[in-house]
Amino acid sequence: MVLGGLFTSRHQWENVDNNQLPTSIPEVEEVGATSAPLLAASYFIGAQCKPYNDDFMLCKDENNGGTLDCLKEGRRVTRCAISVLKDINKYCFDEFKLHYECLEQENHRTGHCRPSEGVLGKCIFEHMKLEKKIPGVEKQIHLNPSPVYQGTSKDKQKTAEFLKAREVKESA
C-alpha cells in the first residue's frame, strides 16, 4: 500500500540505521541476552570487566558524559561482557539456566533465588575464578546461610532436585 509516496505494509518495516560508524570505531556484536541472564551474570561481568568499565567511565567523565567520544571504550566493555557470558555458558550452562529461570519466575527478586545463586556462584568460581562481591558491603548477604527473609519461591526445591539429578548422573 502506498500512502503519500511512503510504502506502508504490515511486517515490512525495518529499524535499520544506514549511517556508518567511523572506521576508527571497532565493530562489536550485540550481547543478545535478556534481563534475567544479565542480572544472573552481572556481578561476574563486573568482576571480569572492571578495567574496561573503569576506562569507559573515565572517558565519559573526561568528556562531560560524551558517550559518542567513548564508543571505543564502550565497545570494549561490551566485548568483555560477551566473553564472560560465553564462558558462563561454556562451563556452567545448567547452573546459569537454573538461576536465571528462577529470576524470571520471581520477577527478578534475587532474595527469592539464593539457593540457585549459590550453585551458580560455586560453579563459576571453580571454573572461572570469579566470585560475586557486592561493593561497599562488609557482610555479603547472598552468603548468609539462614537469612531472616527467605522468600516464597520454589527455588530451594528446584535447586535440590537439580543437585540430586546431577549426583545421580555423575554416579552412573
C-alpha positions as CSV (number, residue, x, y, z in Angstrom):
1,M,0.0,0.0,0.0
2,V,1.3,3.4,-0.9
3,L,0.3,6.5,1.1
4,G,1.7,9.8,0.1
5,G,4.8,8.2,-1.6
6,L,5.6,6.1,1.5
7,F,5.5,2.3,1.4
8,T,3.5,1.0,4.3
9,S,2.6,-2.6,4.9
10,R,2.4,-4.9,7.8
11,H,5.6,-6.7,8.8
12,Q,7.7,-4.8,6.2
13,W,9.1,-2.1,8.5
14,E,12.7,-2.4,9.5
15,N,14.6,-0.4,12.1
16,V,17.9,-0.1,10.4
17,D,20.4,2.7,10.8
18,N,22.1,3.1,7.5
19,N,24.7,5.6,8.9
20,Q,28.0,4.0,9.1
21,L,30.2,4.4,12.1
22,P,33.7,5.8,11.5
23,T,36.3,3.2,10.8
24,S,38.2,4.2,13.9
25,I,35.4,2.6,16.0
26,P,35.7,-1.2,16.1
27,E,32.8,-3.4,15.3
28,V,31.1,-5.3,18.2
29,E,28.3,-7.8,18.3
30,E,25.3,-7.4,20.5
31,V,25.2,-9.0,23.9
32,G,22.0,-10.8,22.9
33,A,20.8,-11.6,26.5
34,T,17.6,-10.7,28.2
35,S,17.4,-9.1,31.7
36,A,17.3,-12.2,33.8
37,P,20.5,-13.8,32.4
38,L,22.2,-10.4,32.6
39,L,21.2,-10.0,36.2
40,A,22.4,-13.5,37.0
41,A,25.8,-12.8,35.4
42,S,26.1,-9.1,36.3
43,Y,28.5,-9.4,39.3
44,F,30.7,-11.8,37.4
45,I,30.7,-9.5,34.3
46,G,31.5,-6.6,36.7
47,A,34.4,-8.5,38.3
48,Q,35.9,-9.6,34.9
49,C,35.3,-6.4,33.0
50,K,36.2,-3.8,35.7
51,P,39.3,-2.4,34.0
52,Y,37.3,-1.8,30.7
53,N,34.4,-0.3,32.6
54,D,36.7,2.0,34.6
55,D,38.2,3.2,31.3
56,F,34.8,3.8,29.8
57,M,33.6,5.7,32.9
58,L,36.8,7.8,33.0
59,C,36.4,8.6,29.3
60,K,32.8,9.7,29.9
61,D,33.9,11.8,32.9
62,E,36.7,13.5,30.8
63,N,34.3,14.2,28.0
64,N,31.4,15.6,30.2
65,G,29.3,12.5,29.7
66,G,30.1,12.4,26.0
67,T,29.1,8.9,25.0
68,L,30.0,9.4,21.3
69,D,33.5,10.3,22.3
70,C,33.8,7.0,24.2
71,L,32.4,4.4,21.8
72,K,35.7,2.6,21.6
73,E,35.8,2.1,25.3
74,G,32.2,1.2,25.5
75,R,32.6,-1.5,22.8
76,R,35.5,-3.0,24.9
77,V,33.1,-3.3,27.8
78,T,30.5,-5.0,25.5
79,R,33.1,-7.4,24.1
80,C,34.2,-8.3,27.6
81,A,30.6,-8.9,28.8
82,I,30.0,-11.1,25.8
83,S,33.1,-13.1,26.6
84,V,32.0,-13.6,30.2
85,L,28.6,-14.8,29.1
86,K,30.2,-17.2,26.6
87,D,32.4,-18.6,29.4
88,I,29.5,-18.9,31.8
89,N,27.5,-20.8,29.1
90,K,30.5,-23.0,28.3
91,Y,31.4,-24.0,31.9
92,C,28.2,-23.5,33.9
93,F,25.2,-23.5,31.5
94,D,22.9,-25.7,33.6
95,E,23.5,-23.8,36.8
96,F,23.2,-20.5,34.9
97,K,19.9,-21.5,33.4
98,L,18.6,-22.7,36.8
99,H,19.3,-19.4,38.4
100,Y,18.1,-17.1,35.6
101,E,14.9,-19.1,35.2
102,C,14.3,-18.5,38.9
103,L,14.9,-14.8,38.5
104,E,12.4,-14.7,35.6
105,Q,9.8,-16.5,37.7
106,E,10.4,-14.4,40.7
107,N,10.2,-11.0,39.0
108,H,14.0,-10.5,39.3
109,R,13.9,-10.7,43.1
110,T,17.3,-12.0,43.9
111,G,16.4,-12.8,47.5
112,H,14.0,-15.4,46.3
113,C,16.7,-17.2,44.3
114,R,19.6,-17.6,46.7
115,P,19.9,-21.5,46.5
116,S,20.3,-21.4,42.7
117,E,22.6,-18.4,43.0
118,G,24.8,-20.3,45.4
119,V,25.1,-23.2,43.0
120,L,25.9,-20.9,40.1
121,G,28.4,-18.9,42.1
122,K,30.2,-22.1,43.2
123,C,30.4,-23.3,39.5
124,I,31.7,-20.0,38.3
125,F,34.3,-19.8,41.0
126,E,35.5,-23.4,40.3
127,H,35.8,-22.8,36.5
128,M,36.4,-19.1,36.1
129,K,37.8,-18.0,39.5
130,L,35.2,-15.2,39.6
131,E,33.0,-14.5,42.6
132,K,30.1,-12.2,43.5
133,K,31.2,-9.3,45.7
134,I,28.7,-6.5,46.5
135,P,30.9,-3.4,46.6
136,G,30.9,-1.4,49.9
137,V,29.2,-4.2,51.9
138,E,31.2,-5.9,54.7
139,K,28.8,-8.9,55.1
140,Q,27.8,-10.3,51.7
141,I,24.0,-11.0,52.1
142,H,24.0,-13.7,49.4
143,L,26.4,-15.8,51.5
144,N,24.2,-15.8,54.6
145,P,23.1,-19.5,55.1
146,S,20.0,-18.6,57.0
147,P,18.6,-15.1,56.1
148,V,15.7,-13.7,58.1
149,Y,13.6,-13.4,54.9
150,Q,13.8,-16.5,52.7
151,G,11.2,-15.6,50.1
152,T,8.4,-17.8,48.9
153,S,9.9,-19.2,45.8
154,K,10.3,-22.8,44.8
155,D,14.0,-22.2,44.2
156,K,15.1,-24.3,47.2
157,Q,13.2,-27.3,45.9
158,K,14.2,-26.9,42.3
159,T,17.9,-26.5,43.3
160,A,17.7,-29.6,45.5
161,E,16.2,-31.5,42.6
162,F,18.9,-30.2,40.2
163,L,21.7,-31.2,42.6
164,K,20.2,-34.7,43.1
165,A,19.8,-35.2,39.4
166,R,23.4,-34.1,38.9
167,E,24.5,-36.5,41.6
168,V,22.6,-39.4,40.0
169,K,24.1,-38.5,36.6
170,E,27.6,-38.4,37.9
171,S,27.3,-41.7,39.8
172,A,26.0,-43.5,36.7
